[in-house]
Amino acid sequence: MTHATVPGGREVLLHRLRAAAAASAAQGECWPVLLADLLGGVGATWQESAEVCADAAWQARAMGRSALLLLEPHEVARRIARHDEPAAARALRHLYLNSLRYDFRCHSIEDLFATLARHGGDELDCYSRALWAFALLARSDRSGYPRMEEVLAQAGNHAKTLHVLLHGLWLSHGLAGRDEAMLRILGHEAFADRTDPIALFREATAHRGLGHYAQALAAIDEAVEHLSPAAVHVHADFARERSLIIAMRELGHRPGSCG
């Protein structure tokens, strides 16, 4: 996972909050509530909350300390619906929804939003709405497209938000226009430097889906070059994607084939 640049001392502060959450998780404490309260205490913006919570949820899951093991959905909904601490409530929402996202629990994401509506939850921020769109897109539900467009209109070049949409599209199957939508999102300035390995991985998938095997292979090879050596499990995903691209390219060029 990558961090967006946050001005000076603010980035240092957010880094400390990440470290505090990791230490809390390692000690077996209820780190999601702690981190949400810390983010609320510093008045984190939705962008800052998204940056910290996406990474924290991913890292805690890798440690076997997912927020899903520590919080019950009804407790999350009750805490999120609180209006006296909006930044903390938003952070807890980001943490829990990302934890569901990383486990591909799309129906649970939709159920949580339905529960929040009944509790009179506050107006959703852009990142939360991206996570809602993720759940729909990942289930190949075309109603995810209008929600995606709403998010794109407000997300700007916030990479973490764009990644949520790309993730949902990547998980979909048989969704018309999926590959074109992925490439359109990948055309944002946030990915212009072509150093984000996950973005390049998604690009390879989109090109493969469109039958652009040369571009797909170039993108996955570029992705591998930028991937951290510590990302062993992610590297395995990249290797599988590369093998699939090559297999489909060879099948398409086989003498007498219909491709």
Backbone as a ProteinNet text record, in pm:
[ID]
protein_1_A
[PRIMARY]
MTHATVPGGREVLLHRLRAAAAASAAQGECWPVLLADLLGGVGATWQESAEVCADAAWQARAMGRSALLLLEPHEVARRIARHDEPAAARALRHLYLNSLRYDFRCHSIEDLFATLARHGGDELDCYSRALWAFALLARSDRSGYPRMEEVLAQAGNHAKTLHVLLHGLWLSHGLAGRDEAMLRILGHEAFADRTDPIALFREATAHRGLGHYAQALAAIDEAVEHLSPAAVHVHADFARERSLIIAMRELGHRPGSCG
[TERTIARY]
85	0	89.2	41.8	122.4	55.8	136.4	85	92.1	-13	-9.1	70.1	118	195.3	102	129.2	54	154.1	119.4	215.2	285.2	417.1	506.7	468.6	449.7	425	299.5	205.2	81.9	110.2	199.4	235.8	305.1	388.5	455.3	352.2	253.3	147.9	69.9	31.6	-44.3	38.5	169.2	258.1	258.1	257.2	254.1	123.8	16.2	-112.4	-112.6	-53.9	-41.7	37.7	147.8	234.1	161.1	82.8	7.2	-95.9	-161.1	-260.8	-194.3	-78.2	-7.4	36.3	85.4	127.1	8.3	-103.8	-225.5	-272.8	-267.1	-308	-216.2	-86.1	11.3	-7.6	-57.3	-77.5	-214.2	-292.7	-422.6	-532.3	-511.3	-611.7	-712	-817.1	-918.5	-869	-778.3	-711.2	-804.8	-914.5	-998.1	-1058.3	-1106.3	-1165	-1057.4	-939.6	-829.6	-791.9	-772.1	-730	-838.5	-963.5	-1072.8	-1076.2	-1057.6	-1057.6	-938.3	-822.7	-704.6	-724.8	-780.2	-805.5	-909.8	-1009.1	-1108.2	-1045.1	-951	-886.9	-802.2	-748.9	-666.2	-746.6	-878.2	-963.4	-925.5	-899.5	-857.2	-961.6	-916.2	-1005.5	-1043.4	-1141.7	-1178.8	-1063.9	-983	-868.6	-763.4	-734.4	-637	-687.4	-815.1	-873.7	-863.7	-892.7	-883.4	-741.2	-643.2	-502.5	-462.5	-493.2	-451.1	-531.5	-662.1	-748	-731.8	-712.3	-692.8	-568.4	-459.4	-334.8	-346.3	-406.7	-418.3	-503.2	-612.5	-698.6	-625.4	-546.7	-469.2	-363	-289.3	-182.8	-237.2	-347.4	-406.3	-456.5	-513.5	-559.4	-441.9	-327.5	-209.1	-157.2	-183.5	-140.6	-240.8	-353.7	-458.6	-540.8	-541.6	-612.6	-713.3	-780.5	-880.1	-984	-1031.8	-1138.6	-1263	-1280.1	-1396.6	-1395.2	-1277	-1265	-1291.8	-1293	-1298.6	-1428.6	-1502.2	-1622.4	-1742.2	-1856.5	-1981.9	-2048.1	-2114.9	-2176.4	-2269.3	-2351.2	-2444.8	-2370.7	-2255.9	-2177.4	-2114.4	-2066.2	-2007.6	-2111.5	-2230.5	-2336.7	-2374.1	-2379.3	-2414.8	-2308.4	-2182.6	-2074.6	-2067.6	-2085.9	-2076.4	-2186.5	-2303.5	-2418.3	-2407.9	-2304.5	-2290.1	-2255.5	-2323.2	-2303.2	-2210.5	-2176.5	-2093	-1945	-1906.1	-1766.9	-1761.2	-1794.2	-1805.8	-1676.9	-1561.1	-1436.1	-1401.1	-1424.7	-1398	-1494.6	-1621	-1720.5	-1685.7	-1643.9	-1605.1	-1484.9	-1387.3	-1268.7	-1305	-1393.6	-1435	-1507.8	-1588	-1655.3	-1552.6	-1450.9	-1346.5	-1274.7	-1244.5	-1173.3	-1255.3	-1379.9	-1463.9	-1496.8	-1529.8	-1562.5	-1442.1	-1323.8	-1205.1	-1176.4	-1202.7	-1184.2	-1278	-1401.9	-1496.1	-1450.1	-1399.7	-1352.3	-1240.1	-1142.4	-1028.3	-1066.8	-1179.2	-1230.7	-1336.7	-1358.2	-1454.4	-1597.1	-1631.6	-1765.7	-1858.2	-1894.4	-1971.5	-2112.7	-2178.2	-2313.9	-2311.4	-2207.1	-2196.5	-2176.6	-2103.8	-2087.6	-2222.8	-2300	-2431.9	-2523.6	-2515.2	-2597.3	-2561.7	-2431.5	-2390.7	-2445.5	-2441.6	-2496.3	-2647	-2715.1	-2858.9	-2885.7	-2802.8	-2816.2	-2788.5	-2686.1	-2653.6	-2769.4	-2836.7	-2951.5	-3061.6	-3081.6	-3184.5	-3146	-3012.8	-2965.7	-2954.4	-2984	-2973.5	-2830.6	-2742.6	-2601.3	-2580.1	-2462.2	-2435	-2414.3	-2412	-2392.8	-2257.9	-2258.2	-2138	-2033.6	-1908.8	-1797.8	-1766	-1680.6	-1647.2	-1586.9	-1497.7	-1431.8	-1530.4	-1620	-1721	-1810.5	-1846.1	-1929.5	-1853.2	-1721.3	-1639.5	-1645.8	-1645.3	-1652.9	-1789.9	-1893	-2026.2	-2026.8	-1969.4	-1959.8	-1879.1	-1773.3	-1692	-1777.6	-1863.6	-1945.4	-2036.4	-2093.5	-2182.4	-2104.8	-1994.8	-1914.9	-1857.6	-1810.2	-1750.2	-1850.7	-1978.6	-2083.9	-2138.3	-2068.7	-2109.2	-2247.2	-2281.4	-2409.5	-2390.9	-2461.2	-2444.3	-2484.2	-2560.7	-2594.8	-2471.7	-2362.7	-2239	-2179.7	-2212.4	-2155.5	-2197.9	-2327.6	-2364.4	-2297	-2286.6	-2219.2	-2070.9	-2011.1	-1871.8	-1851.7	-1942.2	-1929.9	-1944	-2032.5	-2047.7	-1917.1	-1853.8	-1727.8	-1619	-1610.1	-1507.7	-1522	-1644.8	-1668.6	-1613.7	-1593.6	-1548.4	-1412.5	-1365.7	-1243.3	-1117.4	-1124.2	-1003.1	-898.9	-776.7	-668.3	-630.1	-729.2	-701	-686	-562.3	-530.9	-602.5	-613.3	-677.2	-823.2	-892	-1030.9	-1039.6	-951.3	-950.6	-919.5	-832.2	-798.2	-918.8	-1003.9	-1123.9	-1212.2	-1230.4	-1311.2	-1245.3	-1114.9	-1042	-1054.1	-1047.6	-1058.7	-1194.8	-1299.5	-1433.4	-1448.7	-1399.5	-1405.8	-1324.8	-1208.7	-1121.9	-1189.5	-1266.9	-1334.2	-1458	-1508.6	-1631.8	-1608.3	-1717.2	-1708.4	-1829.2	-1803.2	-1912.3	-1978.7	-1913	-1969.7	-1930.5	-2027.4	-2000.4	-1929	-1824.1	-1750.2	-1649.3	-1630.2	-1540.3	-1398.1	-1341.4	-1201.3	-1179	-1271.9	-1263.2	-1271.2	-1358.5	-1371.7	-1243.2	-1180.4	-1054.9	-946.9	-935.5	-833.1	-860.4	-988.6	-1022.5	-978.6	-1002.8	-960.6	-808.2	-743.3	-597.3	-532.7	-612.3	-562	-553.2	-599.6	-591.7	-446.4	-425.8	-292.4	-227.9	-309.5	-257.4	-167	-187.1	-109.4	-13.3	6.8	84.1	230.7	286.8	429.6	458.2	353.1	365	463.1	450.7	532.4	447.8	315.7	224.8	203.8	258.8	250	108	21.4	-115.9	-191.6	-167.9	-232	-186.8	-58.6	-6.6	-62.8	-82	-144.4	-286.7	-362.4	-499.6	-497.2	-399.1	-386.7	-364.1	-278.7	-252.3	-379.9	-458.2	-584.3	-680.1	-690.4	-781.6	-738.5	-610.3	-561.8	-582.1	-561.4	-585.4	-730.8	-821.9	-964.4	-1003.3	-928.3	-955.9	-877.1	-796.9	-718.6	-592.7	-551	-428.7	-312	-268.2	-175.1	-35.5	11	142.3	142.1	36.2	26.8	10.4	-66.6	-88.2	42.8	120.3	247	345.3	348.2	436.5	397.2	266.1	219.1	251.8	233.6	259.4	408.6	490	634.6	679.7	619.1	649.5	603.8	490	437.2	532.9	585	677.2	801	849.2	968.5	948.2	825.4	798.2	743.1	726.9	669.1	775.1	736.5	828.8	866	993	1033.6	963.1	911.6	842.1	699.7	646.3	506.9	498	528.1	538.3	405.1	297.1	167.2	117.2	143	102.5	183.4	310.6	394.5	337.5	283	222	103	24.9	-87.2	-36.5	73.3	130.9	180.6	244.1	295.9	182.3	70.7	-45.5	-102.3	-110.4	-162	-72	57.4	150.9	135.6	120	101.9	-27.6	-131.5	-261.3	-254.3	-185	-169.4	-98.3	8.6	85.8	3.9	-69.3	-151.2	-258.8	-324.3	-429.8	-371.9	-254.7	-191	-156.3	-102.7	-65	-188.1	-295	-418.2	-475.9	-466.3	-519.1	-441.2	-314.2	-229.3	-206.3	-274.4	-254.9	-307.2	-229.1	-274.9	-410	-504.3	-634.8	-731.4	-686.2	-776.2	-874.1	-979.7	-1082	-1038.4	-931.9	-889	-812
-118.2	0	123.9	233.3	353.1	468.6	566.5	684.1	804.3	883.7	1008.3	1111.1	1213.1	1315.5	1410.5	1427.5	1521.1	1624.5	1752.6	1856.9	1836.9	1851.5	1860.7	1790.6	1870.3	1816.7	1731.9	1757.4	1679.5	1533.4	1509.7	1373.4	1303.1	1375.7	1318.3	1276.1	1362	1332.7	1208.6	1200.7	1085.3	957.4	969.5	853.1	802.2	893.7	853.7	782.9	829	763.3	621.9	605.2	471.1	378.8	431.9	353.1	316.5	408.4	381.6	272.1	275.5	173.8	37.2	33.2	-92.6	-151.2	-65.4	-112	-164.1	-95.2	-137.9	-273.7	-291.4	-419.1	-531.3	-504.7	-606	-647.7	-554.8	-583.8	-644.3	-666.4	-730.8	-637.6	-507.9	-410.3	-383.7	-309.7	-275.4	-154.3	-179.7	-72.6	11.1	-44.1	41.9	160.8	136.4	245	346	294.7	383.3	473.8	414.6	493.9	592.4	549.7	640.7	760.6	734.7	844.5	937.6	880.6	962.8	1051.5	993.1	1071.9	1180	1145.4	1245.9	1357.7	1321.4	1419.7	1521.1	1481.3	1575	1638	1611.5	1670.6	1629	1500.9	1450.6	1479.5	1521.5	1538.6	1401.3	1396.7	1265.8	1205.7	1291.1	1240.5	1181	1250.6	1199.6	1071.5	1069.1	949.5	831.6	855.7	749.4	696.5	788.1	748	655.8	697.8	622.4	493.2	502.1	386.9	274.4	307.4	202.9	121.9	191.3	122.2	43.3	104	38.2	-88	-81.7	-198.9	-312.6	-275.8	-376.3	-442	-360	-411.3	-496.2	-452.8	-529.6	-664.8	-667.2	-793.5	-889.9	-837.5	-920.5	-976.1	-904.1	-946.8	-1040.3	-1065.1	-1145.6	-1069.3	-934.1	-849.6	-759.9	-814.4	-738.7	-676.9	-559.7	-494.6	-582	-671.6	-759.1	-858	-881.6	-972.2	-901	-768.6	-690.8	-614.6	-591.9	-509.2	-582.5	-562.3	-615.5	-510.3	-552.8	-454.8	-355.7	-404.6	-312.9	-209.9	-250.3	-155.7	-50.6	-95.3	-1.5	99.4	49.8	138.6	240	195.5	286.7	394.9	355.4	451.6	548.9	495.1	578	682.8	647	737.7	854.8	853.9	962.5	1092.7	1198.2	1328.1	1420.3	1380.8	1468.2	1455	1345.5	1324.7	1281.5	1370.7	1331.1	1277.4	1336	1288.7	1149.5	1123.3	990.3	887.6	925.6	834.9	801.8	902	880.7	787.2	805.1	719.4	574.9	553.9	416.6	355.9	435.5	388.3	347.1	430.2	397.1	267.9	251.7	132.4	6.2	12.2	-108	-142.3	-43.4	-69.6	-122.5	-70.4	-122.8	-265.9	-297.1	-434.7	-529	-486.7	-566.1	-574.8	-464.8	-461.2	-561.1	-565.3	-653.4	-801	-828.3	-965.8	-991.6	-893.8	-904.2	-927.9	-871.6	-891.5	-779.8	-789.5	-682	-670	-782.6	-776.7	-713.6	-743.6	-685.9	-534.7	-488.5	-343.2	-279.2	-337.8	-283	-287.9	-396.1	-407.6	-298.3	-267.7	-164.4	-28.2	2.3	129.6	135.9	24.1	21.4	45.4	-13.9	5.8	150.9	209.1	349.1	441.3	411	492.3	487.7	370.3	356.6	430.1	440	509.9	660.5	705.6	848.3	896.3	814.1	849.5	978.4	1040.5	1169.4	1152.1	1262.1	1258.5	1195	1106.8	1031.1	1116.6	1098	1163.6	1088.5	1147.7	1093.2	952.6	931.3	801.3	692.6	724.8	627.6	589.4	688.5	659.1	575.7	593.8	508.7	363.5	342.3	207.4	144.4	227.2	178.4	139.3	223.6	190.4	63	46.3	-74.9	-199.3	-199.2	-316.6	-351	-249.8	-272	-319.1	-252.5	-288.7	-429.3	-462.4	-594.4	-706.3	-675.9	-775.3	-765.6	-687.9	-669.8	-608.1	-522.8	-453.1	-319.9	-300.8	-180.3	-52.8	-65.5	54.1	113.2	38.1	92.5	201.5	201.1	300.7	444.2	471.1	608.1	653.7	563.3	598.3	625.5	547	568	706.6	745.5	876.8	989.3	972.3	1072.5	1088.7	976.1	979.7	1047.4	1011.7	1067.6	1219.5	1267.5	1411.6	1489.6	1421.1	1489.9	1443.8	1329.4	1271.4	1342.3	1411.9	1473.2	1367.8	1391.8	1296	1224.6	1206.1	1134.9	985.8	938.2	803.4	694.1	708.1	603.7	584.9	693.3	684.7	619	659	599.3	450.5	411.7	270.3	187.2	244.7	171.7	138.7	235.6	212.2	108.9	120.1	22.8	-117.5	-127.6	-257.8	-321.6	-241	-293.1	-339.5	-258.8	-296.9	-423.1	-433.6	-549.7	-678.7	-670.2	-788.3	-827.9	-737.8	-766.1	-869.4	-924.1	-1019.5	-998.9	-994.6	-977.8	-842.7	-743.4	-609.2	-528	-495.2	-423.2	-291.9	-265.3	-140.9	-137.7	-252.8	-257	-213.3	-272.7	-247.5	-103.2	-51	88.3	182.4	148	231.4	230	114.8	105.5	192.1	184.6	262.8	412.4	449.4	591.4	642.4	564.3	604	608.6	511.3	504.9	621.1	691.3	807.2	932	924.8	1040.2	1074.4	1200	1250.3	1176.3	1123.3	1053	936.7	880.9	764.9	797.5	926.5	968.6	927.7	917.7	885.5	736.7	654.5	510.7	441.2	471.1	403.8	325.6	331.2	262.2	119.7	19.2	-117.7	-172	-134.5	-184.6	-122.2	5.9	70.8	4.1	-25.4	-90.9	-231.7	-299.4	-432.4	-424.3	-324.8	-306.3	-272.7	-193.4	-158.9	-284.1	-371.9	-495.9	-578.7	-585.7	-661	-602.2	-468.8	-403.2	-427.7	-415	-438.4	-584.8	-676	-817.4	-839.2	-776	-791.3	-739.8	-640.4	-583.2	-652.4	-750.9	-822.8	-749.7	-650.4	-574.2	-641.2	-754.1	-836.3	-774.6	-705.4	-641.7	-534.1	-450.5	-346.4	-407.2	-516.5	-583	-637.6	-702.4	-760.5	-650.7	-541.9	-430.5	-372	-360.8	-302.3	-393.3	-524	-613.7	-623.4	-618.8	-619.9	-492.4	-379.8	-253.3	-256.4	-319.3	-330.2	-407.8	-517.1	-599.3	-519.5	-435.2	-356	-259.6	-216.5	-117.8	-181.1	-312	-379.4	-400.9	-380	-402.1	-549.9	-581.5	-721.3	-790	-710.7	-768.8	-811.2	-765.9	-794.9	-930.3	-1035.7	-1170.2	-1218.1	-1201	-1250.2	-1171.3	-1041.7	-959.7	-998.9	-1029.4	-1072.6	-1198.1	-1287.4	-1409.1	-1375.1	-1274.4	-1229.4	-1174.2	-1098.8	-1041.4	-1152.4	-1254.9	-1365.7	-1440.3	-1458.6	-1526.2	-1442.7	-1311.3	-1223.6	-1231.3	-1231.3	-1238.2	-1369.7	-1478.8	-1609.7	-1613.8	-1552.1	-1550.4	-1468.6	-1355.9	-1272.2	-1351.1	-1415.8	-1491.6	-1606.1	-1676.7	-1789	-1741.9	-1630.2	-1579.5	-1526.3	-1464.7	-1416.6	-1534.1	-1639.7	-1755.6	-1826	-1830.5	-1892.1	-1809.9	-1679.1	-1592.8	-1598.4	-1633	-1639	-1781	-1877.6	-2016	-2035.7	-2100.6	-2125.8	-2198.3	-2141.7	-2204.7	-2169.7	-2087.1	-2049.6	-1943.6	-1928.6	-1828.8	-1689.3	-1677.3	-1545.2	-1472.1
0	0	0	-57.9	-68.4	4.3	42.6	111	18.9	13.8	-61.9	18.9	-48.1	19.7	94.6	222.6	306.2	356.2	353.1	385.9	519.7	517.6	631.2	758.2	865.6	997.3	1005.1	916.7	918.5	884	789.2	752.4	868	940	1057.4	1161	1183.5	1280.1	1238.7	1111.2	1063.9	1072.7	1048.7	1061.2	1205	1299.8	1441.1	1476	1416.6	1441.9	1384.8	1266.5	1208.2	1301.2	1352.8	1441.5	1570.5	1623.3	1745.9	1722.9	1607.7	1576.1	1560.1	1494.3	1475.4	1609	1698.5	1831.2	1909.8	1899.8	1968.8	1917.6	1785.8	1726.9	1772	1775.2	1815.4	1960.5	2043.5	2185.3	2214.2	2108.2	2125.4	2170.9	2156.5	2199.6	2087	2119.8	2019	1940	1847.9	1774.2	1687.4	1629.9	1544.3	1619.6	1740.3	1818.8	1858.2	1897	1932.3	1815.6	1697.6	1582.2	1540.7	1543.2	1507.4	1601.5	1731.4	1828.7	1806	1772.8	1747.2	1624.1	1518.8	1397.7	1423.9	1505	1542.4	1623.2	1711.5	1797.4	1723	1606.9	1528	1415.2	1413.1	1310.5	1170.2	1150.8	1020	913.2	796.8	682.7	629.4	538	484.2	405.2	339.4	263.4	357.2	467	563.6	628	662.2	721.2	625.6	499.2	399.2	389	386.6	376.1	490.5	612.3	729.8	745	727.9	755.8	654	526.9	426.7	458.6	492.9	524.7	655	756.8	886.7	877	801.5	786.2	715.4	613.5	539.3	628.7	702.3	786.1	900.9	961.4	1070.9	1021.3	902.7	844.6	827.6	779.6	760.3	893.2	1003	1136.4	1201.8	1134.3	1194.5	1295.6	1282.8	1377.3	1306.1	1207.4	1132.3	1225.6	1187.4	1263.7	1270.3	1174.2	1172.5	1289.3	1345.3	1460.1	1592.4	1587.9	1711.3	1730.8	1623.2	1630.4	1571.5	1632.4	1580	1490.7	1382.9	1290.8	1360.7	1456.1	1521.8	1606.7	1665.3	1744.2	1654.3	1538	1442.4	1396.8	1361.4	1315	1422.1	1547.1	1656.5	1673.8	1671.2	1687.9	1569.9	1448.5	1328.4	1323.9	1377.7	1371.3	1469	1554.1	1650.7	1579.7	1616.4	1551.1	1630.9	1755	1837.4	1803.7	1737.5	1699.6	1553	1460.6	1319.3	1258.4	1291.1	1232.4	1282.1	1410.1	1465.7	1407.5	1393.6	1335	1190.8	1116.6	977	968	1057.2	1056.8	1087	1183.7	1214.3	1095.6	1028.1	906.3	801.5	780.6	683.3	720.8	848.8	894	873.2	914	906.7	761.3	682	541.6	464.9	493.7	427.5	469.8	594.6	640.7	567.3	546	466.6	321.7	269.4	130.7	107.6	197.6	178.5	189.9	252.9	258.1	151.1	62	-47.9	2.1	116.3	173.5	125.9	1.1	-62.9	-6.7	16.9	72.8	212.1	288.8	423	416.2	315.5	297.1	270.3	180.5	149.1	270.9	348.9	470.3	570.2	581	675.5	634.4	504.8	459.1	484	465.9	493.5	641.9	727.7	871.8	910.1	847	875.3	839.7	729.5	688.2	794.6	853.7	957.1	1084.3	1109.1	1228.7	1206.9	1085.9	1058	1053.8	994.8	986	909.1	932	868.3	717.9	646.2	501.9	469.4	371	339.8	269.9	309.8	242.3	113.1	32.8	-99.2	-90.1	6.7	18	59.7	150.8	191.2	73.2	-7.6	-124.3	-227.5	-231.8	-318.9	-272.5	-142	-88.3	-115.6	-118.2	-155.3	-303	-386.7	-529.3	-550.1	-471.2	-478.5	-463.1	-360.6	-332	-449.6	-511.7	-626.5	-748.3	-778.6	-895.7	-881.6	-763.9	-742.6	-762.7	-740.9	-765.4	-907.1	-992	-1132.1	-1144.8	-1049.7	-1049.3	-1123.5	-1233.6	-1314.4	-1239.9	-1132.4	-1055.4	-987	-989.7	-935.3	-1022	-1150.1	-1241.4	-1207.5	-1185.7	-1147.6	-1018.1	-921.8	-796.2	-823	-911.3	-947	-1007.2	-1095.7	-1159.9	-1058.2	-960.5	-854.4	-777.1	-748.6	-675.7	-759.3	-888	-974.8	-988	-980.5	-993.1	-874.2	-760.8	-640	-590.1	-637.1	-581.5	-626.8	-740.8	-793.9	-824.1	-778.6	-799.8	-670.1	-582.6	-458	-488	-484.8	-532.5	-454.7	-323.1	-243.6	-285.6	-315.5	-359.5	-496.9	-587.1	-720.5	-713.3	-622.2	-607.4	-562.6	-479.3	-435.8	-556.1	-645.1	-764.9	-855.6	-874.2	-956.8	-898.9	-767.7	-701.3	-729.4	-719.3	-746.4	-889.9	-983.6	-1125	-1151.3	-1090.3	-1108.4	-1062.1	-954.2	-900.2	-980.5	-1061.2	-1135.1	-1244.3	-1294.5	-1405.6	-1496.6	-1624.8	-1719.8	-1714	-1656.4	-1644	-1767.1	-1849.1	-1973.6	-1946.4	-2023.4	-2010.6	-1898	-1832.4	-1716.9	-1752.7	-1856.4	-1889.6	-1934.5	-2011.1	-2052.8	-1932.8	-1836.3	-1716.6	-1634.7	-1625.4	-1551.7	-1615.3	-1748.2	-1816.2	-1805	-1802.4	-1787.7	-1650.7	-1547.8	-1413.2	-1404.7	-1467	-1464	-1540.1	-1620.6	-1692	-1606.8	-1480.2	-1391.1	-1359.5	-1329.5	-1299.1	-1182.5	-1090.9	-973.7	-1012	-1131.7	-1174.4	-1288.5	-1314.3	-1431.5	-1424.7	-1303.5	-1295.1	-1315.4	-1319.6	-1348.4	-1254	-1125.4	-1024.9	-925.1	-940.3	-848.5	-900.7	-832.1	-884.6	-894	-798.9	-803.3	-920	-945	-1060	-1189.9	-1201.1	-1321.2	-1335.3	-1223.6	-1223.2	-1277.1	-1231.3	-1281.5	-1431.3	-1473.1	-1614	-1698.3	-1649.2	-1721.3	-1736.1	-1628.9	-1633.2	-1735.6	-1737.4	-1831.6	-1975.4	-2004.1	-2140	-2181	-2086.1	-2117.4	-2154.9	-2079	-2106.1	-2243	-2292.2	-2423.8	-2535.1	-2498.2	-2598.2	-2640	-2562.3	-2591.1	-2517.3	-2566.1	-2490.1	-2478.4	-2580.3	-2572	-2463.3	-2460.7	-2358.3	-2219	-2211.4	-2083	-2027.6	-2114	-2069.7	-2027.6	-2102.3	-2066.5	-1931	-1905.2	-1779.2	-1660.7	-1676.1	-1562.4	-1535	-1639.7	-1618	-1547.1	-1582.9	-1516.9	-1371.3	-1347	-1210.9	-1120.8	-1171.6	-1093.6	-1054.1	-1144.5	-1116.7	-999.5	-977.9	-872.8	-745	-744.3	-627.7	-520.5	-395.7	-284.4	-274.6	-248.7	-231.9	-115.9	-22.5	93.1	60	-53.2	-89.8	-159.1	-84.9	-143.1	-199.7	-122.8	-168	-289.3	-289.7	-403	-526.7	-506.5	-619	-683.6	-602.8	-657.6	-746.4	-707.7	-790.3	-922.7	-916.6	-1038.6	-1131.7	-1073.5	-1154.2	-1223.1	-1150.6	-1211.1	-1325	-1304.9	-1410.6	-1533.8	-1514	-1626.8	-1703.2	-1628.8	-1693.2	-1772.4	-1717.2	-1785.6	-1914.2	-1909.1	-2028.7	-2138.8	-2101.7	-2199.9	-2257.2	-2170.4	-2217.2	-2314.1	-2282.5	-2369.8	-2500.7	-2493.8	-2616.1	-2708.3	-2650	-2732.5	-2786.5	-2708.1	-2755.8	-2872.1	-2860.8	-2964.4	-3092.7	-3084.3	-3203.8	-3253	-3191.4	-3232.7	-3374.1	-3459.5	-3598.2	-3599.9	-3675.3	-3689.5	-3578.9	-3480.7	-3371.5	-3418.8	-3342.2	-3377.8	-3335.8	-3253.8	-3206.7	-3312.6
[MASK]
+++++++++++++++++++++++++++++++++++++++++++++++++++++++++++++++++++++++++++++++++++++++++++++++++++++++++++++++++++++++++++++++++++++++++++++++++++++++++++++++++++++++++++++++++++++++++++++++++++++++++++++++++++++++++++++++++++++++++++++++++++++++++++++++++++

